[in-house]
Amino acid sequence: MKIIDIIRNTKETLFSFEILPPLKGDNIYDVYANIDPLMEFKPPFINVTYHREETVLRPLPNGLYEQKVVRKRPGTVGLCAAIMHRYKVEAVPHLLCGGFSKEETENVLIELDFLGIQNVLALRGDSQKGQRYFIPEPDGHHYAYQLVEQIQNLNRGIYLDEEIENNTPTNFCIGVAGYPEKHFEAPNLSIDIQNLKRKVDAGADYIVTQLFFDNRVYFDFVEKCRQAGITVPIIPGIKPLATKKQLSLIPHMFHVDIPDDLSIEILKAKDNTTVRQIGIEWAIQQSLELKNAGVPVIHYYSMGKSDNIYKVAAAVF
Ligand SMILES: Cc1cc2nc3c(=O)[nH]c(=O)nc-3n(C[C@H](O)[C@H](O)[C@H](O)COP(=O)(O)OP(=O)(O)OC[C@H]3O[C@@H](n4cnc5c(N)ncnc54)[C@H](O)[C@@H]3O)c2cc1C
């Protein structure tokens, strides 16, 4: 079922979450062990992130370094298929522009279609480590809206090769990313929202937001999006803080603010067990307010560990 239809067919706020594929060499049972408890809250869909290849430097015995291209977390598509098979819920693979030519994207979409995966989250991806700016593949997409256009073309039966005779259309529901505190490369929020609208105009069915810790930021963002003519559902993304280190890591990685009250509480905490509890309580308060406001879904970033998400969900759903 398409996420957009799931949203249209419910009046309740739904629970969903995002997981990462395991590191190469780790097994899928640890992933299941994190998902299993969360199934109690009946998520209609689970997102699976995509991690492109990275260039790393490995030391050699002679003291020199060799440059290697590695993919640390492969398996997004396989994990999605496994989740759908095991839990009978929709799995939403993240699909990137980065690292893919249009041809490769089309081939992945054909595979997803054959697996019965009807939902994708279309993203540009970040620049590779060591690169200042995002560089698309030769014949790849520069922006997520172009990826949305390609998926929508396939939904209309338009393949890249014009000579294909049996143009079976796909039927993908497309989600895209939105940034309540603006995407870090955008000159300002209003231009970023215009660029978000481009993705919706290209055919995105719904938006999932970057994580945020202050609901006011989300509510203001939704209002600005509506004023800009964006009418699709905007799903809030929530992450319970879990360690003291994240106080600087999260702003650095995700370009979001951590409010004063929360920062001060965390700075005062004597250890990470206390921080984890503070993070859970903060996320519960955020979620209850969002639920009261009637958001369609609350989407939790699990980053692979589900015990804190479980506690939040138990208090909210
Ligand atoms: C919910 C969510 C899930 C994510 N999952 C993953 C994942 O699984 N794997 C991963 O690697 N990353 C993931 N990311 C991170 C994401 O890939 C990065 O934030 C990336 O830098 C931007 O992706 P985007 O799809 O928002 O890009 P875009 O929508 O293409 O926007 C990127 C930048 O370009 C600007 N822009 C857009 N269109 C134009 C235009 N026509 N002209 C000029 N400027 C323009 C935008 O304002 C923005 O600043 C996720 C992010 C979110 C919020």
The ligand as a Gaussian input file, in Angstrom:
#p B3LYP/6-31G(d) Opt

LIG

0 1
 C       14.134000      12.364000       6.225000
 C       15.554000      12.344000       5.705000
 C       16.140000      11.112000       5.340000
 C       17.444000      11.072000       4.853000
 N       17.997000       9.858000       4.513000
 C       19.243000       9.799000       3.978000
 C       19.819000       8.549000       3.562000
 O       19.218000       7.486000       3.703000
 N       21.071000       8.564000       3.036000
 C       21.777000       9.733000       2.864000
 O       22.917000       9.674000       2.372000
 N       21.262000      10.924000       3.251000
 C       20.014000      10.990000       3.795000
 N       19.482000      12.210000       4.186000
 C       20.316000      13.417000       4.055000
 C       20.154000      14.129000       2.685000
 O       20.631000      13.295000       1.655000
 C       20.943000      15.428000       2.748000
 O       20.349000      16.321000       3.657000
 C       21.256000      16.121000       1.420000
 O       22.252000      17.100000       1.675000
 C       20.058000      16.843000       0.781000
 O       19.160000      15.969000       0.266000
 P       17.757000      16.499000      -0.332000
 O       17.094000      15.332000      -0.914000
 O       17.036000      17.295000       0.669000
 O       18.313000      17.444000      -1.508000
 P       17.646000      18.530000      -2.447000
 O       16.189000      18.612000      -2.269000
 O       18.165000      18.293000      -3.817000
 O       18.254000      19.887000      -1.868000
 C       19.645000      20.019000      -1.663000
 C       20.019000      21.501000      -1.644000
 O       19.862000      22.048000      -2.953000
 C       18.972000      23.136000      -2.950000
 N       18.228000      23.047000      -4.203000
 C       17.267000      22.158000      -4.542000
 N       16.856000      22.364000      -5.807000
 C       17.587000      23.403000      -6.299000
 C       17.654000      24.076000      -7.554000
 N       16.885000      23.711000      -8.581000
 N       18.524000      25.093000      -7.687000
 C       19.315000      25.470000      -6.651000
 N       19.306000      24.877000      -5.455000
 C       18.457000      23.848000      -5.283000
 C       18.110000      22.961000      -1.713000
 O       17.589000      24.201000      -1.250000
 C       19.107000      22.362000      -0.737000
 O       19.895000      23.356000      -0.169000
 C       18.182000      12.284000       4.714000
 C       17.613000      13.487000       5.105000
 C       16.306000      13.537000       5.601000
 C       15.707000      14.851000       6.037000

